[in-house]
C-alpha cells in the first residue's frame, strides 16, 4: 500500500554549504536587514581540487556551491577514479561532500539539508550537529544535535526534511529533541526567536513549512501498520541512487513502498487546533480546506465556520489553490476516475467551467507556487462548451494557461519551457525529421497577460539552466522578470554545470579538461565561474 503522505514541497534548486568560526562554536550576531545587504562578491578563482567533481547545489547568485569529490584512493588500486551507473550510482573511490564559500579546496561537510531560495541561509550537517549558516553575515550556529533517525537515507529521491525554510526566507522549521521527545521548532531568522509547534502524540519524523510560513505540516508515526514489530519510516523501493553525491541519472525504476504509514497533521505556527484526518486537504491562506461527507469542498476559518466552495456534484480534486484571489482550480471527478474530468474555477461566489477536461487526478494539489497564471498540461477542449467555441474542437491534449485574475484560459501550442510572473518561455522544434542533435529550435517569449508572442531566435544548441529570473534554453539567455532576451550562445552547452543570476556559468577549468581523461557525465575539478556572454 502506498503511504498517504502530504505532498512534499518543491525543493530548492539552489542548495547549501557551511563554515565554522575559529572556535568552532556559534557566532550569534543577527543578520543585516535586507535593505542594507551587500552586493554579492563575484568570486573568480578556482573551486575544488584536481579530482572528479559532482556538483550538488549552487546559490542563485553563485555566492557558494556544494560538490562531491573523490580525493582519496579508497579502493586501494593505486589511483583515484570513479564511474557512473545508469541510476546515478557512483562506482570507484568514495565521494565526499565539500562546501565552497570562496575559491579554494572547500570544507568537508557530512550533508546538505536545505537553503532559503535566495541562497543567504543554508542548513548542513557537520559532525553530529545540524547547523545554520548565514553566508552573507559569515556566521554559523548549532541548531540541534543530530538524531540517529535523521541519518536515514533509504529514501533515495529526497534528503530527509528535518529543516526547511519558508518561501520568503523569514522562518526556518527544524527538528530538535527536548525532554526526550522530538519536537518541531520554528525559528525567526532575523531575531533568532524560536517557538515549539506541537505535532501531537506519536513519533515526529518529518516536518516542513507551508510556503507562506503560516502553517506547519507534520508526518508522525503512531502505528505499526506493516506489523513487523517496529516503527519504520516509509521509503520507496527504487533503483535510484541515494540523493547524497548522486551522479547523472539515465534511468531508474520504482516498485512500491516499505515501512509504516505516517499520520499527516497540520497546525498554524502561531496558534490554533491540530488538524488531522482524510477530510483535511490543506490550508488556503488563513483557512483550512476540507472535503465534506458528500464530496463537497469546504473552507473553514479560524473560528470553525465553514463555507462551501465546490458543490458535491463536482466531486472536485484540487489542481491549484490561490489564496490571494480565493479561488480553486478543480477537476470534477463525478463521472469516475476513468472519465475525463472537466476543469472549473470555484470560490465562495464563483462557479465557472473553463471548457477543458483533464485526466482525473489521483490526489489534491494545494502546495504549488502562488501565481496568477496556472499551467494545465494535457488538457482537452470540451467541444460542447460555449467557452470552447473559439478553439479547434479537434485539438487534443495541449497545454493551456489559466489566468486567475481574468478567469480565462488560452492554449499554448509550443512547448512551455519556463514560466515566471507574466512571462513564459516557449520552444518549438523545427526540422523534426533531422537527427536529434541537428534539430533546430525556435525560442519565443509569451506575455501571459496580453497573449502577445515574440520570436527571439533559432538555435541548434541544447541547454536547460535556470537561476532566479534567468533562463538559458536552447542557447538563448532570457530574463523572465524583464521579459527580454539577453543574448545567444553559439558554443555547445554540455560543459556548463550551472548558471547564476549574474549571468555566469560554472565550468570545469581548461587546465583540468586538458590534463584528465573525461568521465562520462562527471567533469574534473577545479571549476570556475565565467561570464556566459561576452560584451
Secondary structure, DSSP 8 states (H G I E B T S, - for coil): ------------SS-------TTSS--------GGG--------S-BS-SSEEEEEEE-TTSS-EEEEE--S-TT-SSS--EEE-TTS-EEES--EEEEESSSBS-EEESEEEEE-TTSSEEEEEETTEEEEEETTTTEEEEEEE--GGGG-----SS---SEEE-TTSSEEEEEEEETTEEEEEEEETTT--EEEE---SSEEEEEEE-TTSSEEEEEEE-S-TT-SSS--B-EEEESS--STT----S---EEEEESB--EEEEEESSS--EEESTTEEEEETTEEEEE-TTS-EEEE-TTS-EEEEE-TTT-EEEEEEETTTTEEEEEE-TT-TTS-EEEEEE-SS-EEEEEEEE---SS----S---SEEEEEEEEE-TT-GGGTTS-TT--SEEEEEETTTTEEEEE-SEEEEEETTEEEEEEEESTTS-GGG-EEEEEEEETTT--EEEEEEE----EEEETTEEEETTEEEETTTTEEEEE--S-STTEEEE-TTSEEEEE-HHHHHHS--BTTBEES-EEEEESS--
